[in-house]
Amino acid sequence: MVVRAVHRFLLRIFQRLSVTNRRRVVRMITPSFTVGSICIIERDDGAVLLVRHAYRNRWGTPGGLLKKHEEPAVAAKREVSEEVDIRIDLVGQPAVVVDPYPRRVDVVFRARPAEGSDANGVRPRSAEIVEARWFGPDELPELQLETAEALVALAQSIVVGEEHTVLCTHCPVR
């Protein structure tokens, strides 16, 4: 009963705060997450573009963290351009992968090479990318966990036909 009374008292104080101060309080007491954009780029023949990062052993997708105030779609295109020097068109709605333990959220986009892009001439453009290659659906190499989760989330969104799919990894089932 005392806990409930204290909780109500704190909520009354919170209500009197300005919107700016409310946001500050919320930011102080809630966990922060990193947000990134991942791009699954597919050619017309079904091949998927994968990259090997200098700091990882398995293959992944182009992508990275959002800059402050950057939209996920803009970040996806920027990261692809910075890492593998290809222009892309985003396809459909993104899926979202939430991993609460490293406190990571990935916005996963499907994409295709933009008209006029040299999809066969894809090469690493960044020091963090060691290799970039197209893989057919039946010849995928060993994938980074984040990439595998991204593929699952996109597959679920296509199969279910939902506009937005959220895959929560390592979340307790309720």
RODO-449741 format. One record per residue (C-alpha): x, y, z negated; residue number from 1; residue in three letters. Coordinates in pm, whole numbers, plus 50000, padded with zeros to 5 digits. Layout:
BEGIN
- east north up nr rest
- X Y Z NUM ALA
...
This chain:
BEGIN
- east north up nr rest
- 50000 50000 50000 1 MET
- 50286 50239 49917 2 VAL
- 50455 50163 50250 3 VAL
- 50137 50246 50439 4 ARG
- 50102 50579 50250 5 ALA
- 50463 50673 50325 6 VAL
- 50415 50578 50689 7 HIS
- 50105 50800 50716 8 ARG
- 50288 51088 50544 9 PHE
- 50579 51062 50790 10 LEU
- 50339 51054 51085 11 LEU
- 50175 51376 50963 12 ARG
- 50516 51543 50948 13 ILE
- 50598 51406 51293 14 PHE
- 50271 51548 51429 15 GLN
- 50369 51899 51318 16 ARG
- 50701 51891 51501 17 LEU
- 50740 52060 51837 18 SER
- 50746 51834 52143 19 VAL
- 51122 51894 52176 20 THR
- 51187 51791 51817 21 ASN
- 50957 51488 51849 22 ARG
- 51163 51371 52146 23 ARG
- 51483 51420 51946 24 ARG
- 51349 51210 51660 25 VAL
- 51234 50935 51897 26 VAL
- 51575 50927 52067 27 ARG
- 51749 50903 51730 28 MET
- 51548 50608 51601 29 ILE
- 51489 50400 51915 30 THR
- 51742 50176 52089 31 PRO
- 51902 50315 52401 32 SER
- 51928 50112 52719 33 PHE
- 52156 50145 53019 34 THR
- 51966 50160 53346 35 VAL
- 52107 50046 53677 36 GLY
- 51993 49990 54033 37 SER
- 52068 49665 54214 38 ILE
- 52017 49615 54586 39 CYS
- 51942 49281 54751 40 ILE
- 52026 49359 55115 41 ILE
- 51894 49109 55369 42 GLU
- 51960 49091 55742 43 ARG
- 51696 48980 55994 44 ASP
- 51850 48629 55999 45 ASP
- 51794 48593 55621 46 GLY
- 52158 48640 55522 47 ALA
- 52214 48836 55199 48 VAL
- 52502 49078 55139 49 LEU
- 52705 48991 54829 50 LEU
- 53014 49152 54682 51 VAL
- 53294 49037 54455 52 ARG
- 53387 49295 54194 53 HIS
- 53750 49333 54088 54 ALA
- 53651 49276 53725 55 TYR
- 53414 48977 53773 56 ARG
- 53472 48621 53896 57 ASN
- 53132 48549 54049 58 ARG
- 52955 48715 54340 59 TRP
- 52705 48994 54282 60 GLY
- 52512 49261 54466 61 THR
- 52593 49623 54534 62 PRO
- 52462 49842 54256 63 GLY
- 52548 50031 53942 64 GLY
- 52435 50266 53670 65 LEU
- 52211 50563 53733 66 LEU
- 52357 50908 53690 67 LYS
- 52181 51146 53454 68 LYS
- 51838 51246 53597 69 HIS
- 51891 51027 53908 70 GLU
- 51601 50833 54056 71 GLU
- 51658 50455 54081 72 PRO
- 51597 50448 54459 73 ALA
- 51849 50729 54512 74 VAL
- 52100 50546 54290 75 ALA
- 52052 50223 54487 76 ALA
- 52130 50393 54819 77 LYS
- 52423 50585 54668 78 ARG
- 52579 50274 54512 79 GLU
- 52550 50074 54835 80 VAL
- 52708 50358 55033 81 SER
- 52990 50399 54780 82 GLU
- 53064 50027 54749 83 GLU
- 53020 49881 55099 84 VAL
- 52973 50169 55342 85 ASP
- 52641 50073 55498 86 ILE
- 52321 50272 55531 87 ARG
- 52009 50089 55412 88 ILE
- 51633 50118 55412 89 ASP
- 51455 50011 55094 90 LEU
- 51172 49762 55144 91 VAL
- 50860 49741 54926 92 GLY
- 50837 49809 54555 93 GLN
- 51122 49729 54315 94 PRO
- 51119 49463 54047 95 ALA
- 51258 49534 53701 96 VAL
- 51477 49308 53488 97 VAL
- 51493 49389 53115 98 VAL
- 51762 49225 52903 99 ASP
- 51713 49340 52542 100 PRO
- 52034 49202 52395 101 TYR
- 52287 49400 52595 102 PRO
- 52007 49663 52615 103 ARG
- 52014 49671 52993 104 ARG
- 51742 49751 53246 105 VAL
- 51802 49681 53615 106 ASP
- 51573 49818 53884 107 VAL
- 51599 49566 54167 108 VAL
- 51537 49677 54524 109 PHE
- 51501 49478 54845 110 ARG
- 51671 49645 55139 111 ALA
- 51772 49591 55498 112 ARG
- 52046 49756 55704 113 PRO
- 51919 50084 55846 114 ALA
- 51863 50116 56219 115 GLU
- 52197 50184 56386 116 GLY
- 52405 50057 56092 117 SER
- 52684 49813 56171 118 ASP
- 52575 49530 55942 119 ALA
- 52852 49303 56069 120 ASN
- 53118 49565 55994 121 GLY
- 53046 49576 55621 122 VAL
- 53364 49613 55417 123 ARG
- 53459 49718 55065 124 PRO
- 53479 50094 55031 125 ARG
- 53548 50116 54658 126 SER
- 53841 49994 54449 127 ALA
- 53594 49800 54233 128 GLU
- 53488 49581 54529 129 ILE
- 53735 49312 54638 130 VAL
- 53524 49147 54907 131 GLU
- 53188 49190 55081 132 ALA
- 53026 48908 55280 133 ARG
- 52694 48795 55422 134 TRP
- 52567 48458 55296 135 PHE
- 52285 48252 55443 136 GLY
- 52008 48137 55207 137 PRO
- 52154 47784 55193 138 ASP
- 52515 47890 55136 139 GLU
- 52498 48119 54834 140 LEU
- 52813 48114 54619 141 PRO
- 52824 48111 54239 142 GLU
- 52634 48423 54132 143 LEU
- 52669 48666 53844 144 GLN
- 52390 48619 53590 145 LEU
- 52248 48966 53665 146 GLU
- 52230 48885 54036 147 THR
- 52053 48554 53974 148 ALA
- 51801 48732 53747 149 GLU
- 51747 48998 54014 150 ALA
- 51676 48734 54278 151 LEU
- 51427 48560 54046 152 VAL
- 51247 48888 53972 153 ALA
- 51218 48974 54342 154 LEU
- 51102 48623 54430 155 ALA
- 50833 48644 54160 156 GLN
- 50712 48979 54293 157 SER
- 50686 48840 54646 158 ILE
- 50513 48515 54544 159 VAL
- 50272 48678 54302 160 VAL
- 50220 48974 54532 161 GLY
- 50236 49224 54248 162 GLU
- 50343 49580 54313 163 GLU
- 50568 49587 54008 164 HIS
- 50726 49284 53845 165 THR
- 50909 49296 53513 166 VAL
- 51126 49002 53415 167 LEU
- 51234 49010 53051 168 CYS
- 51531 48783 52999 169 THR
- 51599 48638 52656 170 HIS
- 51268 48781 52529 171 CYS
- 51064 48573 52286 172 PRO
- 50758 48419 52448 173 VAL
- 50434 48540 52289 174 ARG
